[in-house]
Amino acid sequence: MESRHHNLKTRQRQERHGYPDNLSLRVHRALSWLDRAEQEADPDSRFIFLWIAFNAAYATEIDDRHGLNEQTTFNGFLQKLWDLDGQKRLDELVWSAYSGAIRVLLDNPYVFRCFWEYQKGNLTEDHWKQSFERAKKAANAALAKQNTPTVLAIVFSRIYTLRNQIIHGGATWGGSVNRQQIRDCVAILNDLVPTVIEIMMDNPGALWGEASYPVV
């Protein structure tokens, strides 16, 4: 069975002469990391490579010191992808996955930022639990309205929490305490990342902005 990377890379080679430079660089980089992710059986490593692939497509540095502003920009990217997704692939992905990985992820406190703020003593137990319940209600409301961009934004806020934990050295490679969230996030990103790249390739005329760290 051919990989998603293989199919997208074949298409990219055929079309790249028609891409603007910024899109061409984003897609080239994202596909390189998707290729590496698909070669990796270890879920920790696969998660990291899939996240880099997504970030290469998104091509915006996310600074934790400005998390709220960056999250708004991040959510805007997801909204833009959905607006451009004429084939409704993101809708299909969210609704087909909800009974599995997405639902479980939304119920997992270990990928909820306020839980860790409580662990650090920055929030009370009541505060983080109330925040968690409000977030789940917001997710359920978005799901009831089939509001795919909002669901994706909530899901990615969870994935980003896991990303911070791993990239900042807050987890043990292959550790037993974070297996479920790693598996769920990998399951989601496995489908979502190539779909994101494909939507971008479908819309070379969209304004994607300058790629981070241009080739010099």
C-alpha positions in Angstrom: 0.0 0.0 0.0 1.4 3.4 -1.0 2.0 5.9 1.7 0.3 9.3 1.9 3.7 10.9 1.5 4.4 9.0 -1.7 1.2 10.1 -3.3 1.5 13.7 -2.2 5.2 13.9 -3.2 4.4 12.5 -6.7 1.8 15.1 -7.1 4.1 17.9 -5.8 6.8 17.0 -8.3 4.2 17.4 -11.1 2.8 20.7 -9.8 5.6 22.5 -8.0 6.5 24.7 -10.9 3.2 26.4 -10.6 3.4 27.1 -6.8 4.5 30.4 -5.4 7.8 30.2 -3.7 6.4 30.4 -0.1 4.0 27.6 -0.7 6.6 25.5 -2.5 8.9 25.8 0.5 6.2 25.0 3.0 5.0 21.9 1.1 8.6 20.7 0.4 9.5 20.9 4.1 6.3 19.4 5.4 6.5 16.4 3.0 10.1 15.7 4.1 9.0 15.4 7.7 5.9 13.4 6.8 8.1 11.0 5.0 10.3 10.6 8.1 7.3 10.2 10.3 5.9 7.4 8.2 9.2 5.5 8.5 9.0 5.6 12.3 7.3 2.8 14.3 8.1 4.4 17.7 5.1 6.5 18.7 7.1 9.2 20.6 9.3 9.8 17.5 6.4 9.6 15.1 4.5 12.2 17.1 7.5 14.6 17.0 8.0 14.2 13.3 4.3 14.6 12.5 4.3 17.8 14.6 7.3 19.2 12.7 5.6 18.3 9.5 2.5 20.3 10.5 4.6 23.2 11.8 6.5 23.3 8.5 3.2 23.7 6.7 1.9 26.2 9.2 5.4 27.9 9.2 4.8 30.1 12.2 7.0 30.0 15.3 4.9 29.5 18.4 6.2 31.4 21.4 5.0 30.2 24.7 5.4 33.7 26.2 2.6 34.9 23.8 0.5 31.8 23.9 -2.9 33.4 23.7 -2.0 35.6 20.7 -0.3 32.7 19.0 -3.2 30.4 19.7 -5.5 32.9 17.9 -3.2 32.9 14.9 -3.0 29.1 15.0 -6.8 28.8 15.1 -7.1 31.2 12.2 -4.9 28.8 10.1 -7.3 25.9 10.9 -10.3 28.1 10.0 -8.6 29.0 6.7 -7.9 25.4 5.9 -11.6 24.5 6.5 -12.8 27.4 4.4 -10.6 26.2 1.5 -11.5 22.5 1.9 -14.0 22.2 -0.9 -14.1 18.4 -0.6 -14.9 18.6 3.1 -12.1 16.3 4.0 -11.6 17.9 7.4 -15.3 17.4 8.2 -15.1 13.8 7.3 -11.9 13.3 9.3 -13.4 14.9 12.5 -16.7 13.1 12.4 -15.3 9.7 11.5 -12.6 10.1 14.2 -14.8 11.5 17.0 -16.0 8.1 18.3 -12.3 7.2 18.7 -9.2 9.2 19.3 -10.7 12.7 19.4 -13.4 11.8 22.0 -10.8 10.1 24.2 -8.4 13.0 23.8 -11.0 15.5 24.9 -11.6 13.5 28.1 -7.9 13.2 29.0 -6.8 15.7 31.6 -3.1 15.0 31.0 -3.3 17.0 27.7 -5.2 19.9 29.3 -3.0 22.9 30.1 -4.8 23.9 33.3 -4.2 20.5 34.8 -0.5 21.1 34.7 -1.0 24.7 36.0 -2.7 23.1 39.0 0.2 20.6 39.4 2.6 23.6 39.5 0.5 25.3 42.2 -0.7 28.1 39.9 -4.4 27.0 40.0 -6.7 25.5 42.6 -8.1 22.0 42.1 -11.6 23.5 41.7 -10.3 26.0 39.1 -8.7 23.4 36.8 -11.6 21.0 37.1 -14.1 23.7 36.3 -12.0 24.8 33.4 -11.8 21.2 32.2 -15.6 20.8 32.3 -16.2 24.1 30.5 -13.8 23.0 27.8 -15.5 19.7 27.4 -18.9 21.4 27.2 -17.5 23.8 24.5 -16.2 20.8 22.5 -19.6 19.0 22.8 -21.4 22.1 21.7 -19.1 22.5 18.7 -19.6 18.8 17.9 -23.4 19.2 18.1 -23.3 22.1 15.7 -20.8 20.2 13.5 -18.4 23.2 13.9 -15.3 21.5 12.6 -12.9 24.5 12.9 -13.8 24.9 16.6 -13.4 21.2 17.3 -10.0 21.2 15.5 -8.9 24.2 17.6 -9.8 22.5 20.8 -8.1 19.2 19.7 -5.0 21.1 18.7 -4.8 22.9 22.0 -4.6 19.4 23.6 -2.0 18.2 21.1 0.0 21.4 21.7 0.1 20.7 25.4 1.5 17.2 24.7 4.0 18.8 22.3 5.2 21.1 25.0 5.6 18.3 27.5 7.7 16.2 25.1 9.8 18.9 23.4 10.5 20.7 26.7 11.8 17.4 28.3 8.8 16.9 30.5 8.3 13.2 29.5 10.4 10.1 29.3 11.0 8.5 25.9 8.9 5.3 25.8 7.6 6.1 29.3 4.6 4.2 30.6 2.6 7.2 31.9 1.9 8.9 28.6 1.1 6.1 26.3 -2.7 6.8 25.8 -2.3 10.4 24.8 0.6 9.7 22.5 -1.4 7.0 20.7 -4.4 9.2 20.4 -2.5 12.2 19.1 -0.5 10.2 16.6 -3.7 8.6 15.3 -5.2 12.1 14.7 -2.0 13.6 13.2 -1.5 10.6 10.9 -4.6 11.6 9.0 -4.7 15.3 9.7 -1.2 16.3 8.6 -1.3 14.9 5.0 -4.8 16.3 4.7 -3.5 19.8 5.6 -0.7 19.5 3.0 -3.2 18.3 0.4 -5.6 21.3 1.0 -2.7 23.7 0.7 -1.6 22.1 -2.6 -5.2 22.4 -3.8 -5.1 26.1 -3.2 -1.8 27.5 -4.5 -3.4 30.9 -5.1 -4.3 31.4 -1.4 -2.3 33.8 0.7 -0.2 31.5 2.9 2.4 34.2 4.0 6.1 34.0 3.9 7.7 30.8 5.2 9.7 30.9 8.4 13.5 30.6 7.9 13.7 31.1 4.2 16.4 29.4 2.2 19.4 31.8 2.0 
